[in-house]
């Protein structure tokens, strides 16, 4: 049974499902093999399509979708539909060319609209809806079909549901896709956008850089914060290193992520809360730790890692071919003796 919030509608929906199973053939089958954007299937702007059947949300759910499942999924596909803003109208000449007179008669007084929607499982699916224009009853939608497996059965797939939901209800009720903001993560190759450039989404803080602002309204505090962030970036360690390990010179370190992040965190803590590193006892470990932080402050990560490994870690590793791997967990390589 499809999901539905209206328990009173469950029996009606079940009867409609049984009725649809009695249908042996879809009269729109012949469109599955047709190519879009041709002389007989021309493109239009879907946002300007105004003669589609107008329905309420309840009518769509209970009479066409037969439950709320397709409704929930179709909202996620709305962004693809509105972003491309392309639909296709089947020309009457294509209908007239149908040899089967009985089939041709079924399209009398109706129109067929098609769209191509990117699927979650495949690159794209083509779906068609046959309707009587300028009507406001569910029976005015005469049929639909899609190239996906679900759409070639009796029921209404999510791709068809997206088209019907948008044209019959969402277009005039300002429905937005819940995942629309995710489009900002994709790289715009036309604008030569660079990868790995994080963007602030859903952020209303004044001191964040807005993409659409052409005037710099930065205050002195904003500039200080930016300089602080730039200073932090300078101290991000590089992977690996070259150290003196015990009595062996020029030992290459690999897989140093297990110590890099924590050492950087310690250094950052020493900057924002220096009182945490004040002590009345100046023992060997305390002085070594202060030396490590000073080396990181001077951007000398090789010596900082060298001192941390030799003075703090309980390593039983023997250098092989002048190489030491710190592969493992932070707990293994960030515990002091």
N, C-alpha and C positions, 0 to 999 in steps of 0.2 A: 504494500500500500504506500503510495507517495506520501511524503510529509505534508501535513496540513494543520494549521492552527485552529481551524473551525471544525469541531467534532460533528456538528450538525450537517456538515457538507460531505462527510466521509462516505455515506451511502450513495449520494448522487455521483460522487467521483468514481466510486467502484462501478456503478452502472455505465458510466461513460467509457471506462476502460474496457469493459466487456463488449460494448458496442463497437469500439474501434478495432477490437480483435476480429470482428466479423468482416472487416474490410479486407479484400483480397489483393487489391492493387492500388498503387498511388498514381493518380492521373498526371503527376508531375515528373514521373520517372524519366521521360525523354530529355529533361533538362540536365540530368546529371553528367551527360557527356558533352554538353555544349560549353564552348569557351566564352569567357566574359570579355567585355570591351571589344565587341565586333560591330558590324553595321546593324545587325539585327538584335544585338544586346548591348545597347549604348550606355555609357556611364552618365550619372547625374550627381549632384550634391545632395546627399541624404538629408542634410539639415533643411533643405528647401522643399522636401516632400511633405505635402500637407493634405493629401486626399486619402490617407490611410485610415482604416477603421479606428475610431476613437472609443476606448473602453475604460472602465474603472479598474483599479488594481485587483479588486475582488473578482471581477468578471474574468480577468486574465488568469488568475490563479486557479479558480474553480472550474472554468469551462475550457481552458486551453492547456495550461500547464499541468492541470490535475494535481495540484499540490504546490508547496512552497520551495521545493528543492531547486527547480530550474530558476525560480525567481532569485534566490540567493546567489546562484552561480552567475546568472546573466548580468548582475550588477557589476561583477568583476570584469566582464567583457565589454562593458559600455565604453571604456576609454579607448579601446582599439577601434570601435565603430565610429566614435566621434572624432578621433584624431585623424583617421584617413578621410572621413567625411565623403566616402564614395559608395554609391549603390549603382545598380544596373536595372534598366527597364527592358523587359522583353517586348520587342516590336510585334505589332499585330500581323505583320507579314510572315513571321515565323510561325504563328499560330495557324494562319491560313494554309501554310504549306503542309500541315499535318494530314496524312492520307486517311486516317481513321475518322470518319464523320462523327461517330458517337463521342469520341474523345475531343474532337474539335468543338463540338457543341457545348461541352462543359465549361469552356472558357468564354462563352458569350456574355458580354456585359461586364467582364472582369479585367483586372490587370495583374501582372506578375512582377514582383520586385525581387532582386537578388543582391546578396552581399557576400563578401569574402572576409571571414573572420579568422584570425590566428588562433589555433587551438592549443590547449595545454599539452596535447599528446602528439600532434603533427604540425607541420608548418602552417597550413591554412585549410579551412573548410568552406565550401561554397554551399549556400543554402538559398532556397527560393520560397516565396510566400505568394499564394494566389488569393486575391481579395476583390470584393466589390467596392469600388471607390466611394468615398463620402458617405459611409454608413456608420452606425454606432451600435451595432449588435454583433455578438460573437459569431453568429451564423454567416456574417459577411466575409469572414475569413474562410475561404473554401478549401484550402489545403496548404501544405508545406512539405518540404523535403530538404534533406541535407546530404552531403557526400560522406559525412561521418557514419559510423556503424549504427549508432543510436538513431540518427536522423533518417536512415533508410528503413527503419521499422515503423510501426504504427504510431508510436508516441511522438512527443515534441522534444527534440534535443535542446541542449543549452544554447547552441548557435542560432537556431531558429527562435528560441525564446528571447534571445538578446535583441534580435531584429524586431520582433512583435512588441516586446516590452518598450523599446525605445520609441517606435513610431506611433504606437497606440496610446502610450501613457507618459513615458519618461521625457519625451521631447518637449512637451508643453508644461511639465511639472518640475523642471530644473533638477532632474536627478543626476547626481555626479557619481563617477566610479569611486568606490572606497579605496582603490589602490592607485589613483591617478598620480599621486606624488612620487611613486616609484619610477616614473618615466624620467625623472631628473637624474637618476643614477646612470642612465645609459649615455654612452659617449656619442656626441654629435660630430660625425666625421666631416660633414660639410663645413662646420665652423672650425675644424681642426682642433677640437677639444683634446686635451691630454688626458691619459688614463691616470688613475690613482690620485686624482685631485678631489678630496672630499668636499661635499657641499653641505651647508647647513639647511636642514629641512625642518619645517614646522617650528621654527625658532623665531621668537618675537623680541629677543634682547636687542636693545638699541645699539650696543657696541659691536655687534656682529656685522660683517661686511655683507651688504645686500647686493644681489646680482644686478638688479635693475637700476641702482643709483648711479648717476653720472657725476654727482657733486660729492666731494669728500667733506663730511660733517664731523670728522674725528675731533675729539676733545683731547686735552693733555693727558687725562687718565687713560683714554683709549690708546694713545701712542705709547704710554708707559707699559700698558698690558701687552701690546704688540711686541715691544722691544724685549720684554721678559720672555715671551713665547719664543722669539727668535733666538734668545740666549739659550733656552732649554734645548732647542733643536740642534745647536752646535755641539751639545754634549752627548747626543745620541751615539752609542758606541757602534763601531763596525764589528761585523762578525769575524771571529777568529782572533789571531794575535801572534806575536813573536816575543818569547820571553827567555829568561834564564831560569831553568828548573833545577833546584838543588845545585849541583856543580856542573850542569850541562848547559852550554851556551846554545843560542839560536834554536830553541825548541818551538816548533809550530803548534799553536792551539787550534783545535777545530771544535765545532758544535758548542760554542761558548754562550748560547742563548740561556743556558742554565744559571749563569752568573751575571750576564750583562744586564738583564732587566732589574734584578735586585740591587746591584751596585748603583745603577742609575737612580733607582728609587731612594737609596740611602743618601746619595749626593743631593737629590732634590729636597729631601727632608731636612738636610743640614742647612739648606738655604732658606726654607720657609719657617723652620722651627729650630734655630741653632741651639736653643736651650736644651734640646734633647741630647746633645752631644757634649754637654758640660759635665765635668766630673771632678770630684775632689781627690780621687785616687788616680794617679798618673802611672799606671802599670804599663807593661810591655804591649799588651793587646790594645789598650786605649790609644797609645801613641802610634801604633801601627795603623789603627783605623783612621786616625787623623791624617796620617801620611797618605793613605789610600784616597781619602776625600780630596786632599790637596792635589794629588796627581790627576784625579778626574777633573778638578776645577781648572787645571792647566792643560786639559785635553790630551794628557799623556796616558792613554788607555792601556798601552802595552805594559808600562811599568805598574799601573794600578792593578791590572790583572795578575801580573807577576808577583806583586807583594801579597795580594789576597790569596793566591794559590799556595805560596810558600809559607806564609805566616799564619793563615787561618784554617785552611782545609786539612782534613785528615785523609790525605790521599795515599793510597797504596799503589797508585798507577806507576808503572815503569814505562819510560819513554821508549817507543818503538820507532826506529828510523827517524829519531828526533821529532816525533809527533805525539801529542797527547790529545785524546778526544774526551771532551766533557759531556758526551751524550748521556742523557739520563733525565733525572728530575731536579728541580730547584732544591728540593729537600736534601738530595744527595750531595750537592755541591755548594750549599749555602748554609752549612752549619759550622759554627766555630767551636774550637776546642776550649 
